[in-house]
Amino acid sequence: MPKPIARSKTRKAVAKRFKITARGKVLRAQSSRRHLLSAKNAKRKRQLSKAAQVDKTDVARIKANLPFG
């Protein structure tokens, strides 16, 4: 019997944490937005709610885990 070809699967843990834009940039959510929010002012919370770009040193590893992204 011939050996089946390995399927590339999406790593779901990575898929729910990162988003790839149409131009190929990888976006992530910022930390410090879960609890202790009363100690942070409105400007800081608003800026933390926006997505941040992933560092270029990590992009290749993330994209390798998202073959269809």
Phi and psi restraints in degrees (value plus and minus 20) as a CYANA .aco file:
   2 PRO   PHI     -91.3   -51.3
   2 PRO   PSI     129.1   169.1
   3 LYS   PHI     -94.8   -54.8
   3 LYS   PSI     113.4   153.4
   4 PRO   PHI     -90.0   -50.0
   4 PRO   PSI     128.0   168.0
   5 ILE   PHI     -94.6   -54.6
   5 ILE   PSI     116.4   156.4
   6 ALA   PHI     -88.1   -48.1
   6 ALA   PSI     111.2   151.2
   7 ARG   PHI    -107.4   -67.4
   7 ARG   PSI     118.7   158.7
   8 SER   PHI    -106.2   -66.2
   8 SER   PSI     106.5   146.5
   9 LYS   PHI    -134.3   -94.3
   9 LYS   PSI     129.3   169.3
  10 THR   PHI     -95.5   -55.5
  10 THR   PSI     112.9   152.9
  11 ARG   PHI    -101.0   -61.0
  11 ARG   PSI      87.0   127.0
  12 LYS   PHI     -83.5   -43.5
  12 LYS   PSI     -52.1   -12.1
  13 ALA   PHI     -83.3   -43.3
  13 ALA   PSI     -53.7   -13.7
  14 VAL   PHI     -99.1   -59.1
  14 VAL   PSI     -58.9   -18.9
  15 ALA   PHI     -81.9   -41.9
  15 ALA   PSI     -54.4   -14.4
  16 LYS   PHI    -104.3   -64.3
  16 LYS   PSI     -29.7    10.3
  17 ARG   PHI    -122.5   -82.5
  17 ARG   PSI     -39.8     0.2
  18 PHE   PHI    -151.3  -111.3
  18 PHE   PSI     133.5   173.5
  19 LYS   PHI    -150.7  -110.7
  19 LYS   PSI     114.1   154.1
  20 ILE   PHI    -121.0   -81.0
  20 ILE   PSI     108.4   148.4
  21 THR   PHI     -99.4   -59.4
  21 THR   PSI     153.5   193.5
  22 ALA   PHI     -83.4   -43.4
  22 ALA   PSI     -48.3    -8.3
  23 ARG   PHI    -111.9   -71.9
  23 ARG   PSI     -18.5    21.5
  24 GLY   PHI      75.7   115.7
  24 GLY   PSI     -16.4    23.6
  25 LYS   PHI     -95.5   -55.5
  25 LYS   PSI     132.3   172.3
  26 VAL   PHI    -131.1   -91.1
  26 VAL   PSI     106.1   146.1
  27 LEU   PHI    -129.2   -89.2
  27 LEU   PSI     131.7   171.7
  28 ARG   PHI    -159.2  -119.2
  28 ARG   PSI     140.3   180.3
  29 ALA   PHI    -102.5   -62.5
  29 ALA   PSI     131.9   171.9
  30 GLN   PHI    -108.7   -68.7
  30 GLN   PSI     134.5   174.5
  31 SER   PHI    -103.6   -63.6
  31 SER   PSI     158.1   198.1
  32 SER   PHI      51.5    91.5
  32 SER   PSI       9.9    49.9
  33 ARG   PHI    -141.6  -101.6
  33 ARG   PSI      -4.3    35.7
  34 ARG   PHI    -117.8   -77.8
  34 ARG   PSI     -65.1   -25.1
  35 HIS   PHI    -169.0  -129.0
  35 HIS   PSI     155.3   195.3
  36 LEU   PHI      38.4    78.4
  36 LEU   PSI      17.3    57.3
  37 LEU   PHI     -98.4   -58.4
  37 LEU   PSI     -38.2     1.8
  38 SER   PHI     -89.0   -49.0
  38 SER   PSI     -41.4    -1.4
  39 ALA   PHI    -102.3   -62.3
  39 ALA   PSI     -30.6     9.4
  40 LYS   PHI    -125.1   -85.1
  40 LYS   PSI     121.4   161.4
  41 ASN   PHI     -99.7   -59.7
  41 ASN   PSI     149.3   189.3
  42 ALA   PHI     -82.8   -42.8
  42 ALA   PSI     -58.2   -18.2
  43 LYS   PHI     -83.1   -43.1
  43 LYS   PSI     -63.9   -23.9
  44 ARG   PHI     -85.0   -45.0
  44 ARG   PSI     -61.9   -21.9
  45 LYS   PHI     -85.9   -45.9
  45 LYS   PSI     -58.6   -18.6
  46 ARG   PHI     -85.0   -45.0
  46 ARG   PSI     -62.6   -22.6
  47 GLN   PHI     -89.7   -49.7
  47 GLN   PSI     -52.9   -12.9
  48 LEU   PHI     -93.2   -53.2
  48 LEU   PSI     -39.7     0.3
  49 SER   PHI     -96.2   -56.2
  49 SER   PSI     -38.0     2.0
  50 LYS   PHI    -100.0   -60.0
  50 LYS   PSI     130.4   170.4
  51 ALA   PHI     -92.8   -52.8
  51 ALA   PSI     127.3   167.3
  52 ALA   PHI    -134.5   -94.5
  52 ALA   PSI     135.1   175.1
  53 GLN   PHI    -104.6   -64.6
  53 GLN   PSI     120.9   160.9
  54 VAL   PHI     -94.4   -54.4
  54 VAL   PSI     124.9   164.9
  55 ASP   PHI     -82.6   -42.6
  55 ASP   PSI     124.3   164.3
  56 LYS   PHI     -82.8   -42.8
  56 LYS   PSI     -42.7    -2.7
  57 THR   PHI     -91.8   -51.8
  57 THR   PSI     -39.9     0.1
  58 ASP   PHI    -121.3   -81.3
  58 ASP   PSI     -31.8     8.2
  59 VAL   PHI     -81.3   -41.3
  59 VAL   PSI     -64.1   -24.1
  60 ALA   PHI     -82.0   -42.0
  60 ALA   PSI     -60.7   -20.7
  61 ARG   PHI     -87.1   -47.1
  61 ARG   PSI     -58.2   -18.2
  62 ILE   PHI     -88.5   -48.5
  62 ILE   PSI     -65.4   -25.4
  63 LYS   PHI     -85.8   -45.8
  63 LYS   PSI     -49.2    -9.2
  64 ALA   PHI     -85.8   -45.8
  64 ALA   PSI     -48.8    -8.8
  65 ASN   PHI    -108.9   -68.9
  65 ASN   PSI     -24.5    15.5
  66 LEU   PHI    -143.2  -103.2
  66 LEU   PSI      53.6    93.6
  67 PRO   PHI     -86.8   -46.8
  67 PRO   PSI     -42.1    -2.1
  68 PHE   PHI    -127.5   -87.5
  68 PHE   PSI     -12.8    27.2
